[in-house]
Amino acid sequence: MGWLAGLTDLVLPRACVGCGTVGVAWCVACRPEALPVTAYEIDGIPVRAATGYEGAVRAALLAFKEHDRRDLARPLAAQLTAAVDGLDPAVLVPVPSGRRGAEHVLRLTRAMRLVPTVPTAAALRFGRAVADSAWLNARERRANLAGAMHAQPPRGSSARAVVVDDIVTTGATAAESIRALRAAG
C-alpha cells in the first residue's frame, strides 16, 4: 500500500463491502471463491459470466460504479478474468458507460491480469444519450440502445475482440456493442 493510500485510510478508512471490516476493500470471507464460469447464450450472443449478481458481488459492483470505490477494481477484475480465461482474444473491448461519467468497465478491464498480454481498446462510444437501463425491461433496453453506439475497429479489422461488461442481464448492451464493432469492420 502506498503512503497516500495509508494516509487516506487514517482519515477515511476503507471497509469491506460485504461485512464492514475496516482496513480492507473486500475481505476474503466475503469475496466469492472461484466459481465455475457459466456459459450461455442470449439471442445467439455467447456470454460467459464469472459469478452471479447477488450478495457481496452485487454490493461490490454497485460500490465500485456508483460510489467510485476504486479500491475494488483489482478484486472485481480477478473475478472478471475468470470469465475471459481460455478465450484467447486479440483485444478486450469494454462497454462504455451510458451516464455515470467514469468509465468503470474500462478500469476493470485494465485491472485484469490478462492486460500485459491482451490489450484493451476503448473502441466503443455512445453517439447519443441513452436512458439508464436499470428499470427497463428487455424490449425497452433494446430500443434504448438501438443504434446508440459507434466503434473504431480495434487493431485492424481482423482482431478477435471480446466485449467486456460488468453485468449482463438481457444482452441488449452486448448486442449493440457487437453491432457497432461489426459495422466498423
CNS distance restraints for C-alpha pairs under 8 A (distance, minus, plus):
assign (resid   1 and name CA) (resid   5 and name CA) 6.23 0.50 0.50
assign (resid   1 and name CA) (resid   6 and name CA) 6.59 0.50 0.50
assign (resid   2 and name CA) (resid   6 and name CA) 6.27 0.50 0.50
assign (resid   3 and name CA) (resid   7 and name CA) 6.14 0.50 0.50
assign (resid   4 and name CA) (resid   8 and name CA) 6.09 0.50 0.50
assign (resid   5 and name CA) (resid   9 and name CA) 6.14 0.50 0.50
assign (resid   6 and name CA) (resid  10 and name CA) 6.50 0.50 0.50
assign (resid   7 and name CA) (resid  11 and name CA) 6.65 0.50 0.50
assign (resid   8 and name CA) (resid  12 and name CA) 5.64 0.50 0.50
assign (resid   8 and name CA) (resid  13 and name CA) 6.82 0.50 0.50
assign (resid   9 and name CA) (resid  13 and name CA) 3.95 0.50 0.50
assign (resid   9 and name CA) (resid  14 and name CA) 6.06 0.50 0.50
assign (resid   9 and name CA) (resid  23 and name CA) 7.12 0.50 0.50
assign (resid  13 and name CA) (resid  22 and name CA) 6.40 0.50 0.50
assign (resid  13 and name CA) (resid  23 and name CA) 6.05 0.50 0.50
assign (resid  14 and name CA) (resid  22 and name CA) 5.75 0.50 0.50
assign (resid  14 and name CA) (resid  23 and name CA) 5.06 0.50 0.50
assign (resid  14 and name CA) (resid  24 and name CA) 5.81 0.50 0.50
assign (resid  14 and name CA) (resid  25 and name CA) 5.91 0.50 0.50
assign (resid  15 and name CA) (resid  19 and name CA) 7.98 0.50 0.50
assign (resid  15 and name CA) (resid  20 and name CA) 4.90 0.50 0.50
assign (resid  15 and name CA) (resid  21 and name CA) 5.24 0.50 0.50
assign (resid  15 and name CA) (resid  22 and name CA) 4.26 0.50 0.50
assign (resid  15 and name CA) (resid  23 and name CA) 5.68 0.50 0.50
assign (resid  15 and name CA) (resid  24 and name CA) 5.55 0.50 0.50
assign (resid  15 and name CA) (resid  25 and name CA) 5.58 0.50 0.50
assign (resid  15 and name CA) (resid  26 and name CA) 7.49 0.50 0.50
assign (resid  16 and name CA) (resid  20 and name CA) 4.53 0.50 0.50
assign (resid  16 and name CA) (resid  21 and name CA) 5.11 0.50 0.50
assign (resid  16 and name CA) (resid  22 and name CA) 6.46 0.50 0.50
assign (resid  16 and name CA) (resid  23 and name CA) 7.51 0.50 0.50
assign (resid  16 and name CA) (resid  24 and name CA) 5.44 0.50 0.50
assign (resid  16 and name CA) (resid  25 and name CA) 4.59 0.50 0.50
assign (resid  16 and name CA) (resid  26 and name CA) 4.40 0.50 0.50
assign (resid  16 and name CA) (resid  27 and name CA) 5.80 0.50 0.50
assign (resid  17 and name CA) (resid  25 and name CA) 6.49 0.50 0.50
assign (resid  17 and name CA) (resid  26 and name CA) 5.69 0.50 0.50
assign (resid  17 and name CA) (resid  56 and name CA) 6.70 0.50 0.50
assign (resid  17 and name CA) (resid  59 and name CA) 6.14 0.50 0.50
assign (resid  17 and name CA) (resid  60 and name CA) 5.81 0.50 0.50
assign (resid  17 and name CA) (resid  63 and name CA) 7.51 0.50 0.50
assign (resid  18 and name CA) (resid  26 and name CA) 6.67 0.50 0.50
assign (resid  18 and name CA) (resid  27 and name CA) 7.59 0.50 0.50
assign (resid  18 and name CA) (resid  30 and name CA) 5.45 0.50 0.50
assign (resid  18 and name CA) (resid  31 and name CA) 7.79 0.50 0.50
assign (resid  18 and name CA) (resid  55 and name CA) 7.77 0.50 0.50
assign (resid  18 and name CA) (resid  56 and name CA) 5.00 0.50 0.50
assign (resid  18 and name CA) (resid  59 and name CA) 6.92 0.50 0.50
assign (resid  18 and name CA) (resid  60 and name CA) 7.64 0.50 0.50
assign (resid  19 and name CA) (resid  30 and name CA) 6.94 0.50 0.50
assign (resid  21 and name CA) (resid  27 and name CA) 7.46 0.50 0.50
assign (resid  25 and name CA) (resid  71 and name CA) 6.03 0.50 0.50
assign (resid  25 and name CA) (resid  72 and name CA) 6.02 0.50 0.50
assign (resid  26 and name CA) (resid  30 and name CA) 6.58 0.50 0.50
assign (resid  26 and name CA) (resid  31 and name CA) 6.24 0.50 0.50
assign (resid  26 and name CA) (resid  60 and name CA) 7.72 0.50 0.50
assign (resid  26 and name CA) (resid  72 and name CA) 7.07 0.50 0.50
assign (resid  26 and name CA) (resid  75 and name CA) 7.43 0.50 0.50
assign (resid  27 and name CA) (resid  31 and name CA) 6.13 0.50 0.50
assign (resid  28 and name CA) (resid  32 and name CA) 7.94 0.50 0.50
assign (resid  30 and name CA) (resid  56 and name CA) 6.29 0.50 0.50
assign (resid  31 and name CA) (resid  56 and name CA) 6.72 0.50 0.50
assign (resid  31 and name CA) (resid  57 and name CA) 7.37 0.50 0.50
assign (resid  32 and name CA) (resid  56 and name CA) 7.72 0.50 0.50
assign (resid  32 and name CA) (resid  57 and name CA) 7.49 0.50 0.50
assign (resid  34 and name CA) (resid  79 and name CA) 7.59 0.50 0.50
assign (resid  34 and name CA) (resid  82 and name CA) 7.99 0.50 0.50
assign (resid  35 and name CA) (resid  50 and name CA) 7.00 0.50 0.50
assign (resid  35 and name CA) (resid  51 and name CA) 6.65 0.50 0.50
assign (resid  36 and name CA) (resid  50 and name CA) 7.26 0.50 0.50
assign (resid  37 and name CA) (resid  48 and name CA) 6.43 0.50 0.50
assign (resid  37 and name CA) (resid  49 and name CA) 5.67 0.50 0.50
assign (resid  37 and name CA) (resid  50 and name CA) 4.93 0.50 0.50
assign (resid  37 and name CA) (resid  51 and name CA) 6.93 0.50 0.50
assign (resid  37 and name CA) (resid  82 and name CA) 6.84 0.50 0.50
assign (resid  37 and name CA) (resid  83 and name CA) 5.75 0.50 0.50
assign (resid  38 and name CA) (resid  48 and name CA) 5.57 0.50 0.50
assign (resid  38 and name CA) (resid  49 and name CA) 5.10 0.50 0.50
assign (resid  38 and name CA) (resid  50 and name CA) 6.59 0.50 0.50
assign (resid  38 and name CA) (resid  51 and name CA) 7.46 0.50 0.50
assign (resid  38 and name CA) (resid  83 and name CA) 7.99 0.50 0.50
assign (resid  39 and name CA) (resid  46 and name CA) 7.22 0.50 0.50
assign (resid  39 and name CA) (resid  47 and name CA) 5.70 0.50 0.50
assign (resid  39 and name CA) (resid  48 and name CA) 4.47 0.50 0.50
assign (resid  39 and name CA) (resid  49 and name CA) 6.46 0.50 0.50
assign (resid  40 and name CA) (resid  46 and name CA) 5.95 0.50 0.50
assign (resid  40 and name CA) (resid  47 and name CA) 5.36 0.50 0.50
assign (resid  40 and name CA) (resid  48 and name CA) 6.56 0.50 0.50
assign (resid  41 and name CA) (resid  45 and name CA) 5.19 0.50 0.50
assign (resid  41 and name CA) (resid  46 and name CA) 4.51 0.50 0.50
assign (resid  41 and name CA) (resid  47 and name CA) 5.56 0.50 0.50
assign (resid  42 and name CA) (resid  46 and name CA) 6.73 0.50 0.50
assign (resid  42 and name CA) (resid  47 and name CA) 7.16 0.50 0.50
assign (resid  42 and name CA) (resid 170 and name CA) 7.19 0.50 0.50
assign (resid  42 and name CA) (resid 171 and name CA) 5.92 0.50 0.50
assign (resid  43 and name CA) (resid 171 and name CA) 7.62 0.50 0.50
assign (resid  45 and name CA) (resid 171 and name CA) 7.70 0.50 0.50
assign (resid  45 and name CA) (resid 174 and name CA) 7.69 0.50 0.50
assign (resid  45 and name CA) (resid 175 and name CA) 7.17 0.50 0.50
assign (resid  48 and name CA) (resid  83 and name CA) 5.51 0.50 0.50
assign (resid  48 and name CA) (resid  84 and name CA) 7.53 0.50 0.50
assign (resid  49 and name CA) (resid  80 and name CA) 7.83 0.50 0.50
assign (resid  49 and name CA) (resid  83 and name CA) 5.61 0.50 0.50
assign (resid  50 and name CA) (resid  79 and name CA) 5.92 0.50 0.50
assign (resid  50 and name CA) (resid  80 and name CA) 5.73 0.50 0.50
assign (resid  50 and name CA) (resid  81 and name CA) 7.78 0.50 0.50
assign (resid  50 and name CA) (resid  82 and name CA) 5.84 0.50 0.50
assign (resid  50 and name CA) (resid  83 and name CA) 4.79 0.50 0.50
assign (resid  51 and name CA) (resid  57 and name CA) 7.91 0.50 0.50
assign (resid  51 and name CA) (resid  79 and name CA) 7.44 0.50 0.50
assign (resid  52 and name CA) (resid  57 and name CA) 7.46 0.50 0.50
assign (resid  53 and name CA) (resid  57 and name CA) 6.00 0.50 0.50
assign (resid  53 and name CA) (resid  58 and name CA) 5.09 0.50 0.50
assign (resid  53 and name CA) (resid 167 and name CA) 7.29 0.50 0.50
assign (resid  54 and name CA) (resid  58 and name CA) 4.74 0.50 0.50
assign (resid  54 and name CA) (resid  59 and name CA) 7.66 0.50 0.50
assign (resid  55 and name CA) (resid  59 and name CA) 6.39 0.50 0.50
assign (resid  56 and name CA) (resid  60 and name CA) 5.93 0.50 0.50
assign (resid  57 and name CA) (resid  61 and name CA) 6.15 0.50 0.50
assign (resid  58 and name CA) (resid  62 and name CA) 6.13 0.50 0.50
assign (resid  59 and name CA) (resid  63 and name CA) 6.04 0.50 0.50
assign (resid  60 and name CA) (resid  64 and name CA) 6.00 0.50 0.50
assign (resid  60 and name CA) (resid  72 and name CA) 6.88 0.50 0.50
assign (resid  60 and name CA) (resid  76 and name CA) 7.62 0.50 0.50
assign (resid  61 and name CA) (resid  65 and name CA) 6.15 0.50 0.50
assign (resid  61 and name CA) (resid  76 and name CA) 7.58 0.50 0.50
assign (resid  61 and name CA) (resid 166 and name CA) 7.69 0.50 0.50
assign (resid  62 and name CA) (resid  66 and name CA) 5.39 0.50 0.50
assign (resid  62 and name CA) (resid  67 and name CA) 7.17 0.50 0.50
assign (resid  63 and name CA) (resid  67 and name CA) 4.88 0.50 0.50
assign (resid  63 and name CA) (resid  68 and name CA) 6.49 0.50 0.50
assign (resid  63 and name CA) (resid  69 and name CA) 5.58 0.50 0.50
assign (resid  64 and name CA) (resid  68 and name CA) 5.04 0.50 0.50
assign (resid  64 and name CA) (resid  69 and name CA) 4.35 0.50 0.50
assign (resid  64 and name CA) (resid  70 and name CA) 6.00 0.50 0.50
assign (resid  64 and name CA) (resid  71 and name CA) 7.94 0.50 0.50
assign (resid  64 and name CA) (resid  72 and name CA) 6.13 0.50 0.50
assign (resid  64 and name CA) (resid  73 and name CA) 7.23 0.50 0.50
assign (resid  64 and name CA) (resid 104 and name CA) 7.55 0.50 0.50
assign (resid  65 and name CA) (resid  69 and name CA) 7.17 0.50 0.50
assign (resid  65 and name CA) (resid 100 and name CA) 7.76 0.50 0.50
assign (resid  65 and name CA) (resid 104 and name CA) 5.91 0.50 0.50
assign (resid  66 and name CA) (resid 100 and name CA) 7.65 0.50 0.50
assign (resid  69 and name CA) (resid  73 and name CA) 7.82 0.50 0.50
assign (resid  72 and name CA) (resid  76 and name CA) 6.02 0.50 0.50
assign (resid  73 and name CA) (resid  77 and name CA) 5.84 0.50 0.50
assign (resid  73 and name CA) (resid 107 and name CA) 7.04 0.50 0.50
assign (resid  73 and name CA) (resid 108 and name CA) 5.61 0.50 0.50
assign (resid  73 and name CA) (resid 111 and name CA) 6.47 0.50 0.50
assign (resid  74 and name CA) (resid  78 and name CA) 6.11 0.50 0.50
assign (resid  74 and name CA) (resid 108 and name CA) 7.39 0.50 0.50
assign (resid  74 and name CA) (resid 111 and name CA) 5.75 0.50 0.50
assign (resid  74 and name CA) (resid 112 and name CA) 7.18 0.50 0.50
assign (resid  75 and name CA) (resid  79 and name CA) 6.59 0.50 0.50
assign (resid  76 and name CA) (resid  80 and name CA) 6.30 0.50 0.50
assign (resid  76 and name CA) (resid 108 and name CA) 7.09 0.50 0.50
assign (resid  77 and name CA) (resid  81 and name CA) 5.95 0.50 0.50
assign (resid  77 and name CA) (resid 108 and name CA) 5.31 0.50 0.50
assign (resid  77 and name CA) (resid 109 and name CA) 6.74 0.50 0.50
assign (resid  77 and name CA) (resid 111 and name CA) 5.71 0.50 0.50
assign (resid  77 and name CA) (resid 112 and name CA) 4.83 0.50 0.50
assign (resid  77 and name CA) (resid 113 and name CA) 7.71 0.50 0.50
assign (resid  78 and name CA) (resid  82 and name CA) 6.84 0.50 0.50
assign (resid  78 and name CA) (resid 112 and name CA) 6.17 0.50 0.50
assign (resid  78 and name CA) (resid 113 and name CA) 7.21 0.50 0.50
assign (resid  79 and name CA) (resid  83 and name CA) 7.47 0.50 0.50
assign (resid  80 and name CA) (resid  84 and name CA) 6.94 0.50 0.50
assign (resid  80 and name CA) (resid 112 and name CA) 7.26 0.50 0.50
assign (resid  80 and name CA) (resid 166 and name CA) 7.90 0.50 0.50
assign (resid  81 and name CA) (resid  85 and name CA) 6.07 0.50 0.50
assign (resid  81 and name CA) (resid 112 and name CA) 5.77 0.50 0.50
assign (resid  81 and name CA) (resid 113 and name CA) 6.86 0.50 0.50
assign (resid  81 and name CA) (resid 114 and name CA) 7.24 0.50 0.50
assign (resid  89 and name CA) (resid 118 and name CA) 7.07 0.50 0.50
assign (resid  89 and name CA) (resid 160 and name CA) 5.50 0.50 0.50
assign (resid  89 and name CA) (resid 161 and name CA) 5.82 0.50 0.50
assign (resid  89 and name CA) (resid 162 and name CA) 6.02 0.50 0.50
assign (resid  90 and name CA) (resid 118 and name CA) 6.24 0.50 0.50
assign (resid  90 and name CA) (resid 119 and name CA) 7.31 0.50 0.50
assign (resid  90 and name CA) (resid 159 and name CA) 5.66 0.50 0.50
assign (resid  90 and name CA) (resid 160 and name CA) 4.96 0.50 0.50
assign (resid  90 and name CA) (resid 161 and name CA) 5.95 0.50 0.50
assign (resid  90 and name CA) (resid 162 and name CA) 7.94 0.50 0.50
assign (resid  91 and name CA) (resid 118 and name CA) 5.72 0.50 0.50
assign (resid  91 and name CA) (resid 119 and name CA) 5.15 0.50 0.50
assign (resid  91 and name CA) (resid 120 and name CA) 5.66 0.50 0.50
assign (resid  91 and name CA) (resid 121 and name CA) 6.62 0.50 0.50
assign (resid  91 and name CA) (resid 154 and name CA) 7.16 0.50 0.50
assign (resid  91 and name CA) (resid 155 and name CA) 7.95 0.50 0.50
assign (resid  91 and name CA) (resid 159 and name CA) 6.85 0.50 0.50
assign (resid  91 and name CA) (resid 160 and name CA) 6.42 0.50 0.50
assign (resid  91 and name CA) (resid 161 and name CA) 4.94 0.50 0.50
assign (resid  91 and name CA) (resid 162 and name CA) 6.47 0.50 0.50
assign (resid  92 and name CA) (resid 109 and name CA) 7.34 0.50 0.50
assign (resid  92 and name CA) (resid 118 and name CA) 6.98 0.50 0.50
assign (resid  92 and name CA) (resid 119 and name CA) 6.29 0.50 0.50
assign (resid  92 and name CA) (resid 120 and name CA) 4.70 0.50 0.50
assign (resid  92 and name CA) (resid 121 and name CA) 6.20 0.50 0.50
assign (resid  92 and name CA) (resid 161 and name CA) 5.73 0.50 0.50
assign (resid  92 and name CA) (resid 162 and name CA) 5.02 0.50 0.50
assign (resid  92 and name CA) (resid 163 and name CA) 6.12 0.50 0.50
assign (resid  92 and name CA) (resid 164 and name CA) 6.65 0.50 0.50
assign (resid  93 and name CA) (resid 120 and name CA) 5.96 0.50 0.50
assign (resid  93 and name CA) (resid 121 and name CA) 5.26 0.50 0.50
assign (resid  93 and name CA) (resid 122 and name CA) 5.94 0.50 0.50
assign (resid  93 and name CA) (resid 123 and name CA) 6.37 0.50 0.50
assign (resid  93 and name CA) (resid 124 and name CA) 7.45 0.50 0.50
assign (resid  93 and name CA) (resid 161 and name CA) 6.39 0.50 0.50
assign (resid  93 and name CA) (resid 162 and name CA) 5.93 0.50 0.50
assign (resid  93 and name CA) (resid 163 and name CA) 4.75 0.50 0.50
assign (resid  93 and name CA) (resid 164 and name CA) 5.86 0.50 0.50
assign (resid  94 and name CA) (resid 105 and name CA) 5.70 0.50 0.50
assign (resid  94 and name CA) (resid 106 and name CA) 5.36 0.50 0.50
assign (resid  94 and name CA) (resid 109 and name CA) 6.60 0.50 0.50
assign (resid  94 and name CA) (resid 120 and name CA) 7.59 0.50 0.50
assign (resid  94 and name CA) (resid 121 and name CA) 7.33 0.50 0.50
assign (resid  94 and name CA) (resid 122 and name CA) 6.25 0.50 0.50
assign (resid  94 and name CA) (resid 123 and name CA) 7.86 0.50 0.50
assign (resid  94 and name CA) (resid 124 and name CA) 7.55 0.50 0.50
assign (resid  94 and name CA) (resid 163 and name CA) 5.73 0.50 0.50
assign (resid  94 and name CA) (resid 164 and name CA) 4.60 0.50 0.50
assign (resid  94 and name CA) (resid 165 and name CA) 6.10 0.50 0.50
assign (resid  95 and name CA) (resid 105 and name CA) 6.52 0.50 0.50
assign (resid  95 and name CA) (resid 106 and name CA) 7.44 0.50 0.50
assign (resid  95 and name CA) (resid 122 and name CA) 7.86 0.50 0.50
assign (resid  95 and name CA) (resid 124 and name CA) 6.42 0.50 0.50
assign (resid  95 and name CA) (resid 163 and name CA) 6.79 0.50 0.50
assign (resid  95 and name CA) (resid 164 and name CA) 6.20 0.50 0.50
assign (resid  95 and name CA) (resid 165 and name CA) 5.76 0.50 0.50
assign (resid  95 and name CA) (resid 173 and name CA) 7.74 0.50 0.50
assign (resid  95 and name CA) (resid 177 and name CA) 6.96 0.50 0.50
assign (resid  96 and name CA) (resid 103 and name CA) 6.25 0.50 0.50
assign (resid  96 and name CA) (resid 105 and name CA) 7.08 0.50 0.50
assign (resid  96 and name CA) (resid 106 and name CA) 7.48 0.50 0.50
assign (resid  96 and name CA) (resid 122 and name CA) 7.79 0.50 0.50
assign (resid  96 and name CA) (resid 124 and name CA) 6.27 0.50 0.50
assign (resid  96 and name CA) (resid 125 and name CA) 6.09 0.50 0.50
assign (resid  96 and name CA) (resid 126 and name CA) 7.20 0.50 0.50
assign (resid  97 and name CA) (resid 101 and name CA) 6.74 0.50 0.50
assign (resid  97 and name CA) (resid 102 and name CA) 7.06 0.50 0.50
assign (resid  97 and name CA) (resid 103 and name CA) 5.55 0.50 0.50
assign (resid  97 and name CA) (resid 104 and name CA) 7.17 0.50 0.50
assign (resid  97 and name CA) (resid 105 and name CA) 7.52 0.50 0.50
assign (resid  98 and name CA) (resid 126 and name CA) 7.13 0.50 0.50
assign (resid  98 and name CA) (resid 129 and name CA) 7.21 0.50 0.50
assign (resid  98 and name CA) (resid 130 and name CA) 6.20 0.50 0.50
assign (resid  98 and name CA) (resid 131 and name CA) 7.56 0.50 0.50
assign (resid  98 and name CA) (resid 132 and name CA) 7.11 0.50 0.50
assign (resid  99 and name CA) (resid 130 and name CA) 7.63 0.50 0.50
assign (resid  99 and name CA) (resid 131 and name CA) 7.82 0.50 0.50
assign (resid  99 and name CA) (resid 132 and name CA) 6.95 0.50 0.50
assign (resid 103 and name CA) (resid 107 and name CA) 6.48 0.50 0.50
assign (resid 104 and name CA) (resid 108 and name CA) 6.24 0.50 0.50
assign (resid 105 and name CA) (resid 109 and name CA) 6.03 0.50 0.50
assign (resid 105 and name CA) (resid 164 and name CA) 7.35 0.50 0.50
assign (resid 105 and name CA) (resid 165 and name CA) 6.19 0.50 0.50
assign (resid 105 and name CA) (resid 166 and name CA) 6.28 0.50 0.50
assign (resid 106 and name CA) (resid 110 and name CA) 6.16 0.50 0.50
assign (resid 106 and name CA) (resid 122 and name CA) 7.07 0.50 0.50
assign (resid 107 and name CA) (resid 111 and name CA) 6.26 0.50 0.50
assign (resid 108 and name CA) (resid 112 and name CA) 6.46 0.50 0.50
assign (resid 109 and name CA) (resid 115 and name CA) 7.58 0.50 0.50
assign (resid 109 and name CA) (resid 120 and name CA) 6.90 0.50 0.50
assign (resid 109 and name CA) (resid 164 and name CA) 7.30 0.50 0.50
assign (resid 110 and name CA) (resid 115 and name CA) 6.03 0.50 0.50
assign (resid 110 and name CA) (resid 120 and name CA) 6.63 0.50 0.50
assign (resid 111 and name CA) (resid 115 and name CA) 7.16 0.50 0.50
assign (resid 114 and name CA) (resid 118 and name CA) 5.60 0.50 0.50
assign (resid 115 and name CA) (resid 119 and name CA) 5.62 0.50 0.50
assign (resid 115 and name CA) (resid 120 and name CA) 6.86 0.50 0.50
assign (resid 121 and name CA) (resid 154 and name CA) 6.07 0.50 0.50
assign (resid 123 and name CA) (resid 151 and name CA) 5.28 0.50 0.50
assign (resid 123 and name CA) (resid 152 and name CA) 5.08 0.50 0.50
assign (resid 123 and name CA) (resid 153 and name CA) 6.47 0.50 0.50
assign (resid 123 and name CA) (resid 154 and name CA) 6.06 0.50 0.50
assign (resid 124 and name CA) (resid 149 and name CA) 6.50 0.50 0.50
assign (resid 124 and name CA) (resid 150 and name CA) 5.79 0.50 0.50
assign (resid 124 and name CA) (resid 151 and name CA) 4.51 0.50 0.50
assign (resid 124 and name CA) (resid 152 and name CA) 6.76 0.50 0.50
assign (resid 124 and name CA) (resid 177 and name CA) 7.11 0.50 0.50
assign (resid 124 and name CA) (resid 180 and name CA) 7.54 0.50 0.50
assign (resid 124 and name CA) (resid 181 and name CA) 7.57 0.50 0.50
assign (resid 125 and name CA) (resid 149 and name CA) 5.49 0.50 0.50
assign (resid 125 and name CA) (resid 150 and name CA) 5.35 0.50 0.50
assign (resid 125 and name CA) (resid 151 and name CA) 6.23 0.50 0.50
assign (resid 126 and name CA) (resid 148 and name CA) 5.58 0.50 0.50
assign (resid 126 and name CA) (resid 149 and name CA) 4.41 0.50 0.50
assign (resid 126 and name CA) (resid 150 and name CA) 6.15 0.50 0.50
assign (resid 127 and name CA) (resid 148 and name CA) 5.52 0.50 0.50
assign (resid 127 and name CA) (resid 149 and name CA) 5.53 0.50 0.50
assign (resid 127 and name CA) (resid 150 and name CA) 6.15 0.50 0.50
assign (resid 128 and name CA) (resid 148 and name CA) 5.75 0.50 0.50
assign (resid 128 and name CA) (resid 149 and name CA) 7.69 0.50 0.50
assign (resid 129 and name CA) (resid 148 and name CA) 7.64 0.50 0.50
assign (resid 130 and name CA) (resid 144 and name CA) 6.12 0.50 0.50
assign (resid 130 and name CA) (resid 145 and name CA) 6.67 0.50 0.50
assign (resid 130 and name CA) (resid 148 and name CA) 7.35 0.50 0.50
assign (resid 131 and name CA) (resid 144 and name CA) 6.64 0.50 0.50
assign (resid 132 and name CA) (resid 136 and name CA) 7.97 0.50 0.50
assign (resid 133 and name CA) (resid 141 and name CA) 6.06 0.50 0.50
assign (resid 133 and name CA) (resid 144 and name CA) 7.94 0.50 0.50
assign (resid 136 and name CA) (resid 140 and name CA) 5.50 0.50 0.50
assign (resid 136 and name CA) (resid 141 and name CA) 5.72 0.50 0.50
assign (resid 137 and name CA) (resid 141 and name CA) 6.05 0.50 0.50
assign (resid 138 and name CA) (resid 142 and name CA) 6.33 0.50 0.50
assign (resid 138 and name CA) (resid 170 and name CA) 5.54 0.50 0.50
assign (resid 138 and name CA) (resid 172 and name CA) 7.24 0.50 0.50
assign (resid 139 and name CA) (resid 143 and name CA) 6.30 0.50 0.50
assign (resid 140 and name CA) (resid 144 and name CA) 5.94 0.50 0.50
assign (resid 141 and name CA) (resid 145 and name CA) 6.22 0.50 0.50
assign (resid 141 and name CA) (resid 170 and name CA) 7.86 0.50 0.50
assign (resid 141 and name CA) (resid 172 and name CA) 6.05 0.50 0.50
assign (resid 142 and name CA) (resid 146 and name CA) 5.80 0.50 0.50
assign (resid 142 and name CA) (resid 172 and name CA) 5.10 0.50 0.50
assign (resid 142 and name CA) (resid 173 and name CA) 7.76 0.50 0.50
assign (resid 144 and name CA) (resid 148 and name CA) 7.81 0.50 0.50
assign (resid 145 and name CA) (resid 149 and name CA) 7.52 0.50 0.50
assign (resid 145 and name CA) (resid 172 and name CA) 7.09 0.50 0.50
assign (resid 145 and name CA) (resid 173 and name CA) 6.95 0.50 0.50
assign (resid 145 and name CA) (resid 176 and name CA) 6.47 0.50 0.50
assign (resid 146 and name CA) (resid 176 and name CA) 6.47 0.50 0.50
assign (resid 147 and name CA) (resid 176 and name CA) 7.01 0.50 0.50
assign (resid 147 and name CA) (resid 180 and name CA) 7.68 0.50 0.50
assign (resid 148 and name CA) (resid 176 and name CA) 7.57 0.50 0.50
assign (resid 149 and name CA) (resid 176 and name CA) 6.74 0.50 0.50
assign (resid 149 and name CA) (resid 177 and name CA) 6.74 0.50 0.50
assign (resid 149 and name CA) (resid 180 and name CA) 5.82 0.50 0.50
assign (resid 150 and name CA) (resid 180 and name CA) 5.25 0.50 0.50
assign (resid 150 and name CA) (resid 181 and name CA) 7.47 0.50 0.50
assign (resid 150 and name CA) (resid 184 and name CA) 7.67 0.50 0.50
assign (resid 151 and name CA) (resid 180 and name CA) 5.48 0.50 0.50
assign (resid 151 and name CA) (resid 181 and name CA) 5.42 0.50 0.50
assign (resid 151 and name CA) (resid 183 and name CA) 7.77 0.50 0.50
assign (resid 151 and name CA) (resid 184 and name CA) 5.78 0.50 0.50
assign (resid 152 and name CA) (resid 181 and name CA) 7.26 0.50 0.50
assign (resid 152 and name CA) (resid 184 and name CA) 6.02 0.50 0.50
assign (resid 153 and name CA) (resid 157 and name CA) 5.88 0.50 0.50
assign (resid 153 and name CA) (resid 181 and name CA) 6.48 0.50 0.50
assign (resid 153 and name CA) (resid 184 and name CA) 5.69 0.50 0.50
assign (resid 153 and name CA) (resid 185 and name CA) 6.08 0.50 0.50
assign (resid 154 and name CA) (resid 159 and name CA) 6.64 0.50 0.50
assign (resid 154 and name CA) (resid 161 and name CA) 7.71 0.50 0.50
assign (resid 155 and name CA) (resid 159 and name CA) 6.15 0.50 0.50
assign (resid 157 and name CA) (resid 185 and name CA) 5.12 0.50 0.50
assign (resid 158 and name CA) (resid 185 and name CA) 7.90 0.50 0.50
assign (resid 163 and name CA) (resid 174 and name CA) 7.06 0.50 0.50
assign (resid 163 and name CA) (resid 177 and name CA) 7.28 0.50 0.50
assign (resid 163 and name CA) (resid 178 and name CA) 7.61 0.50 0.50
assign (resid 165 and name CA) (resid 174 and name CA) 7.86 0.50 0.50
assign (resid 168 and name CA) (resid 173 and name CA) 7.93 0.50 0.50
assign (resid 168 and name CA) (resid 174 and name CA) 7.88 0.50 0.50
assign (resid 171 and name CA) (resid 175 and name CA) 6.07 0.50 0.50
assign (resid 172 and name CA) (resid 176 and name CA) 6.19 0.50 0.50
assign (resid 173 and name CA) (resid 177 and name CA) 6.03 0.50 0.50
assign (resid 174 and name CA) (resid 178 and name CA) 6.12 0.50 0.50
assign (resid 175 and name CA) (resid 179 and name CA) 6.11 0.50 0.50
assign (resid 176 and name CA) (resid 180 and name CA) 6.14 0.50 0.50
assign (resid 177 and name CA) (resid 181 and name CA) 6.21 0.50 0.50
assign (resid 178 and name CA) (resid 182 and name CA) 6.02 0.50 0.50
assign (resid 179 and name CA) (resid 183 and name CA) 6.05 0.50 0.50
assign (resid 180 and name CA) (resid 184 and name CA) 6.26 0.50 0.50
assign (resid 181 and name CA) (resid 185 and name CA) 6.36 0.50 0.50
